[in-house]
């Protein structure tokens, strides 16, 4: 059954209408053969050809079939017209009136004077039969219309269920984010706070200027990390909850402060085109931040260069560091920072590359389209 239904759906509408017109013309030709007048042939031609327009003007096409129903005993054209009308309208009184009108036209004899000379009982029987025949395509058309309505309702129910699943997934995600926020606040922030406190004590107690400067850098970086962590926790807790005032996200204006607090000998050159989106500015900032973090972790004593650039089609930032001058300390790293930066770049339809340089250093480059939103 499904195979036959699929095959029927592949048949173009014009082919179905052409077949109906040919059947209706054949039906009329059989009835008019040898006794048709020019008027009857004209009515048969108009009623049969009108089936080409039954989808756009169903009521008009039905009215065009009435004269041929009055002149001859035809079935294809009026049944097709009634079915199309019933499948395209919800006006039940109109459908009942059209079925009654078709039954009257099919019962009356032409000329009308002959109708009152015969047996009235047989006329009544013929009318009841014609009325039942007319209501059959009407009921079938209404059934098809109801089936389409049920199919649409099923689609709506399916979409509602998908929406409900999405809402449930968002609720679970919000709960997991709240759990993650609590863990970050209870564990990470506590340890970073201890680092900041210890660095502050070392800064006050150290006599060596280099040691005091290193302690100051550690304390500043710890404070900045705490600010970033609090902002992230606020974002996680705000998901799915009430509106919360959030600290502004970093932009290009914060690059100088980021470089100054990095504790790395860094030069900043170049510029980006004016008017780039805040999302792109934040991506550039995070790229520089991650690159400088990697220099501190994996290339101690190295110098870094942050170069902002743009051309006709692209803009971006390139962070290059020299080879380390001191032995590196093995630190745990899952490279999640670079993965996150690549995802940020993909959101801007851009790319992120990270590769070593021939001089033993490392280079990270963000490249995005010039019209990035």
C-alpha positions as CSV (number, residue, x, y, z in Angstrom):
1,X,0.0,0.0,0.0
2,X,2.8,2.4,0.9
3,X,4.5,1.6,-2.4
4,X,1.4,2.4,-4.4
5,X,0.8,5.6,-2.5
6,X,4.4,6.7,-3.1
7,X,4.0,5.9,-6.8
8,X,0.8,7.9,-7.0
9,X,2.4,10.9,-5.3
10,X,5.1,10.9,-8.0
11,X,2.5,11.4,-10.7
12,X,2.4,15.1,-11.7
13,X,-1.0,16.9,-11.3
14,X,-1.2,17.8,-14.9
15,X,-1.1,14.2,-15.9
16,X,-4.0,13.4,-13.6
17,X,-6.0,16.2,-14.9
18,X,-5.3,15.2,-18.5
19,X,-6.5,11.7,-17.8
20,X,-9.7,13.0,-16.2
21,X,-10.4,15.2,-19.2
22,X,-9.9,12.3,-21.5
23,X,-12.2,10.0,-19.5
24,X,-14.9,12.7,-19.2
25,X,-14.7,13.3,-23.0
26,X,-15.0,9.6,-23.6
27,X,-17.9,9.3,-21.3
28,X,-19.7,12.2,-23.1
29,X,-18.9,10.8,-26.5
30,X,-20.5,7.4,-25.6
31,X,-23.7,9.2,-24.5
32,X,-23.9,11.5,-27.5
33,X,-22.8,9.1,-30.2
34,X,-25.5,9.3,-33.0
35,X,-27.9,11.6,-31.3
36,X,-26.0,14.6,-30.0
37,X,-26.9,18.1,-31.1
38,X,-24.3,21.0,-31.5
39,X,-25.5,22.4,-28.2
40,X,-24.9,19.1,-26.4
41,X,-21.5,18.7,-27.9
42,X,-20.5,22.2,-26.9
43,X,-21.7,21.6,-23.3
44,X,-19.8,18.3,-23.2
45,X,-16.6,20.0,-24.5
46,X,-16.8,22.9,-22.0
47,X,-17.6,20.6,-19.0
48,X,-14.8,18.1,-19.9
49,X,-12.2,20.8,-20.7
50,X,-13.0,22.7,-17.5
51,X,-11.5,19.8,-15.4
52,X,-8.1,21.3,-16.3
53,X,-9.0,24.2,-13.9
54,X,-10.6,22.2,-11.2
55,X,-7.8,22.8,-8.7
56,X,-7.9,26.6,-9.0
57,X,-11.6,27.2,-9.6
58,X,-13.4,24.1,-8.2
59,X,-16.9,25.8,-7.8
60,X,-16.8,27.3,-11.3
61,X,-15.7,24.0,-12.8
62,X,-18.6,22.2,-11.1
63,X,-21.1,24.7,-12.5
64,X,-19.7,24.1,-15.9
65,X,-20.5,20.4,-15.6
66,X,-24.1,21.0,-14.8
67,X,-25.3,21.6,-18.4
68,X,-23.8,18.3,-19.7
69,X,-25.3,16.5,-16.7
70,X,-28.7,17.9,-17.7
71,X,-28.3,16.8,-21.4
72,X,-26.8,13.4,-20.9
73,X,-26.2,10.5,-18.5
74,X,-22.5,11.3,-17.6
75,X,-20.6,10.5,-14.4
76,X,-16.9,11.3,-14.7
77,X,-17.0,15.1,-15.1
78,X,-19.5,15.8,-12.3
79,X,-18.1,13.3,-9.9
80,X,-14.5,14.7,-10.4
81,X,-15.8,18.3,-10.0
82,X,-17.7,17.5,-6.8
83,X,-14.8,15.6,-5.3
84,X,-12.4,18.5,-5.9
85,X,-14.8,21.0,-4.5
86,X,-15.4,18.9,-1.3
87,X,-11.6,18.4,-0.8
88,X,-10.9,22.1,-1.1
89,X,-13.7,23.7,1.0
90,X,-15.1,23.4,4.5
91,X,-18.5,25.0,3.6
92,X,-20.8,22.1,4.4
93,X,-24.0,23.9,3.3
94,X,-22.4,24.8,-0.1
95,X,-21.4,21.1,-0.6
96,X,-24.9,19.9,0.3
97,X,-26.5,22.5,-2.2
98,X,-24.1,21.5,-5.0
99,X,-24.9,17.7,-4.5
100,X,-28.6,18.5,-4.5
101,X,-28.2,20.7,-7.6
102,X,-26.3,17.9,-9.4
103,X,-28.9,15.3,-8.5
104,X,-31.7,17.6,-9.8
105,X,-29.8,18.2,-13.1
106,X,-29.2,14.4,-13.4
107,X,-32.8,13.6,-12.8
108,X,-34.6,16.1,-15.1
109,X,-35.2,15.1,-18.7
110,X,-34.6,17.4,-21.6
111,X,-36.8,19.0,-22.8
112,X,-38.4,19.7,-19.5
113,X,-42.0,19.2,-20.8
114,X,-41.3,15.5,-21.1
115,X,-40.6,15.3,-17.4
116,X,-44.2,15.6,-16.4
117,X,-45.6,13.1,-18.9
118,X,-44.1,9.9,-17.4
119,X,-44.3,8.1,-14.1
120,X,-43.6,10.4,-11.1
121,X,-42.5,7.4,-9.0
122,X,-39.7,6.4,-11.3
123,X,-38.6,10.1,-11.3
124,X,-38.4,10.1,-7.5
125,X,-36.4,6.9,-7.5
126,X,-34.0,8.2,-10.0
127,X,-33.6,11.4,-8.0
128,X,-32.7,9.5,-4.8
129,X,-30.2,7.4,-6.8
130,X,-28.7,10.6,-8.3
131,X,-28.5,12.3,-4.9
132,X,-26.7,9.3,-3.4
133,X,-24.3,9.2,-6.3
134,X,-23.7,13.0,-5.9
135,X,-23.0,12.7,-2.1
136,X,-20.5,9.9,-2.6
137,X,-17.7,12.1,-4.0
138,X,-18.6,14.8,-1.5
139,X,-18.1,12.5,1.4
140,X,-14.9,11.1,0.0
141,X,-13.5,14.6,-0.6
142,X,-14.3,15.5,3.0
143,X,-12.6,12.3,4.2
144,X,-9.5,13.2,2.3
145,X,-9.6,16.7,3.7
146,X,-9.9,15.3,7.2
147,X,-7.0,13.0,6.6
148,X,-4.8,15.9,5.6
149,X,-5.9,17.8,8.7
150,X,-4.9,14.8,10.9
151,X,-1.6,14.6,9.1
152,X,-0.9,18.2,9.8
153,X,-1.9,17.8,13.5
154,X,0.5,14.8,13.8
155,X,3.3,17.0,12.4
156,X,2.4,19.7,15.0
157,X,2.3,17.2,17.8
158,X,5.7,15.9,16.7
159,X,7.1,19.4,16.6
160,X,5.7,20.1,20.0
161,X,7.3,17.0,21.4
162,X,10.6,18.0,19.9
163,X,10.2,21.4,21.5
164,X,9.4,19.7,24.8
165,X,12.6,17.6,24.5
166,X,14.6,20.6,23.8
167,X,13.2,22.4,26.8
168,X,14.0,19.4,29.0
169,X,17.5,19.3,27.6
170,X,18.0,23.0,28.4
171,X,16.7,22.4,31.9
172,X,19.2,19.6,32.4
173,X,22.0,21.7,30.9
174,X,21.1,24.6,33.2
175,X,21.2,22.2,36.2
176,X,24.6,20.9,35.1
177,X,25.9,24.4,34.6
178,X,24.8,25.3,38.1
179,X,26.6,22.3,39.5
180,X,29.7,23.2,37.5
181,X,29.5,26.7,38.8
182,X,29.4,25.5,42.4
183,X,32.4,23.2,41.8
184,X,34.4,26.0,40.2
185,X,33.5,28.4,42.9
186,X,34.3,26.0,45.8
187,X,37.5,24.5,44.5
188,X,39.2,26.6,41.8
189,X,38.5,30.1,43.2
190,X,39.6,29.0,46.7
191,X,43.0,27.8,45.4
192,X,43.5,30.8,43.2
193,X,42.7,33.1,46.2
194,X,45.3,31.3,48.2
195,X,47.9,31.9,45.4
196,X,47.0,35.6,45.4
197,X,47.3,35.8,49.1
198,X,50.7,34.0,49.2
199,X,52.0,36.2,46.3
200,X,51.0,39.3,48.2
201,X,52.8,38.2,51.3
202,X,55.9,37.3,49.2
203,X,55.8,40.8,47.6
204,X,55.8,42.5,51.0
205,X,58.5,40.3,52.5
206,X,60.9,39.9,49.6
207,X,63.9,42.1,49.6
208,X,65.1,41.3,46.0
209,X,63.5,43.7,43.5
210,X,63.1,40.9,40.9
211,X,61.4,38.7,43.5
212,X,59.0,41.5,44.4
213,X,58.2,42.1,40.8
214,X,57.6,38.4,40.2
215,X,55.4,38.2,43.2
216,X,53.5,41.3,42.0
217,X,52.9,39.7,38.6
218,X,51.7,36.5,40.2
219,X,49.3,38.4,42.5
220,X,48.0,40.5,39.5
221,X,47.5,37.4,37.4
222,X,45.7,35.6,40.2
223,X,43.4,38.6,40.7
224,X,42.6,38.7,37.1
225,X,42.0,35.0,37.0
226,X,39.6,35.4,39.9
227,X,37.7,38.1,38.1
228,X,37.5,35.9,34.9
229,X,36.4,33.0,37.1
230,X,33.7,35.0,38.8
231,X,32.4,36.2,35.5
232,X,32.3,32.7,34.1
233,X,30.5,31.4,37.2
234,X,28.0,34.3,36.9
235,X,27.3,33.2,33.2
236,X,26.8,29.6,34.2
237,X,24.4,30.5,37.0
238,X,22.5,33.0,34.9
239,X,21.7,30.3,32.2
240,X,18.0,29.6,32.4
241,X,17.5,31.8,35.4
242,X,16.7,35.5,36.1
243,X,18.6,38.2,34.4
244,X,21.9,39.0,36.1
245,X,24.1,42.0,35.7
246,X,27.3,40.9,34.0
247,X,30.7,42.5,33.8
248,X,31.5,43.8,30.3
249,X,33.3,41.3,28.0
250,X,36.9,42.2,27.0
251,X,37.4,44.1,23.7
252,X,40.4,45.4,21.8
253,X,40.7,48.3,24.2
254,X,41.7,45.8,26.9
255,X,44.7,44.4,24.9
256,X,47.2,46.9,26.3
257,X,46.2,46.0,29.9
258,X,46.4,42.3,29.1
259,X,49.9,42.6,27.7
260,X,51.0,44.8,30.6
261,X,49.9,42.2,33.1
262,X,51.2,39.2,31.3
263,X,54.7,39.4,32.8
264,X,56.2,38.8,29.3
265,X,58.3,41.2,27.2
266,X,55.7,41.8,24.5
267,X,55.4,44.3,21.7
268,X,52.0,45.2,20.1
269,X,52.0,46.4,16.5
270,X,49.5,47.0,13.8
271,X,45.8,47.7,14.0
272,X,42.4,46.2,13.0
273,X,39.8,47.9,10.8
274,X,37.3,50.1,12.7
275,X,33.8,48.9,13.3
276,X,34.4,45.1,13.7
277,X,31.9,43.3,15.8
278,X,32.2,42.9,19.6
279,X,32.3,39.1,19.0
280,X,35.3,39.4,16.7
281,X,37.0,41.7,19.2
282,X,36.4,39.3,22.0
283,X,37.8,36.4,19.9
284,X,41.0,38.4,19.1
285,X,41.4,39.2,22.8
286,X,41.0,35.6,23.8
287,X,43.4,34.5,21.1
288,X,46.1,36.9,22.5
289,X,45.3,35.8,26.0
290,X,45.7,32.1,25.3
291,X,48.9,32.7,23.3
292,X,50.5,34.6,26.1
293,X,49.4,32.0,28.6
294,X,51.1,29.3,26.5
295,X,54.3,31.4,26.4
296,X,54.4,31.7,30.2
297,X,53.7,27.9,30.6
298,X,55.9,26.5,27.8
299,X,58.5,29.1,26.8
300,X,59.9,30.8,29.9
301,X,62.1,33.8,29.2
302,X,60.8,34.1,25.6
303,X,59.7,37.4,24.1
304,X,56.4,37.7,22.2
305,X,55.1,39.9,19.4
306,X,51.4,40.6,18.9
307,X,50.7,41.8,15.4
308,X,47.2,43.1,14.4
309,X,46.7,43.1,10.7
310,X,44.0,43.4,8.0
311,X,43.8,43.4,4.2
312,X,41.0,43.6,1.7
313,X,39.5,40.2,2.5
314,X,40.6,39.3,6.0
315,X,41.7,40.6,9.3
316,X,43.2,38.9,12.3
317,X,46.0,38.7,14.8
318,X,49.4,36.9,14.8
319,X,51.2,36.1,18.1
320,X,54.8,34.9,17.7
321,X,57.2,34.1,20.5
322,X,60.9,33.4,20.4
323,X,62.5,30.3,21.7
324,X,62.6,29.8,25.5
325,X,65.7,31.0,27.3
326,X,65.2,29.0,30.4
327,X,64.4,25.3,30.9
328,X,60.7,24.6,30.6
329,X,58.7,22.9,33.4
330,X,56.4,20.2,32.3
331,X,52.9,21.3,33.1
332,X,49.6,19.4,32.5
333,X,47.9,20.5,29.3
334,X,44.9,19.0,27.4
335,X,45.1,21.7,24.7
336,X,41.5,22.7,25.5
337,X,42.5,26.4,25.1
338,X,43.4,26.0,21.4
339,X,40.4,23.8,20.8
340,X,38.2,26.6,22.2
341,X,39.9,29.2,20.1
342,X,39.4,27.1,17.0
343,X,35.7,26.9,17.8
344,X,35.5,30.7,18.3
345,X,37.2,31.2,14.9
346,X,34.8,28.8,13.2
347,X,31.8,30.8,14.6
348,X,33.3,33.8,12.7
349,X,33.8,31.7,9.6
350,X,37.5,32.0,10.2
351,X,40.5,29.7,10.9
352,X,43.1,29.4,13.7
353,X,46.5,28.0,13.1
354,X,49.2,27.1,15.7
355,X,52.6,25.8,14.6
356,X,56.2,26.1,15.6
357,X,58.6,28.5,13.9
358,X,62.0,27.6,12.3
359,X,63.7,29.6,15.1
360,X,62.4,27.4,17.8
361,X,59.5,29.6,18.8
362,X,55.7,29.3,18.3
363,X,53.1,31.2,16.3
364,X,49.4,31.4,16.6
365,X,47.3,33.2,14.0
366,X,43.7,34.0,13.8
367,X,42.3,34.8,10.4
368,X,38.6,35.8,9.8
369,X,36.7,37.3,6.9
370,X,36.7,41.1,6.7
371,X,32.9,41.4,7.1
372,X,32.6,39.2,10.2
373,X,29.6,39.8,12.4
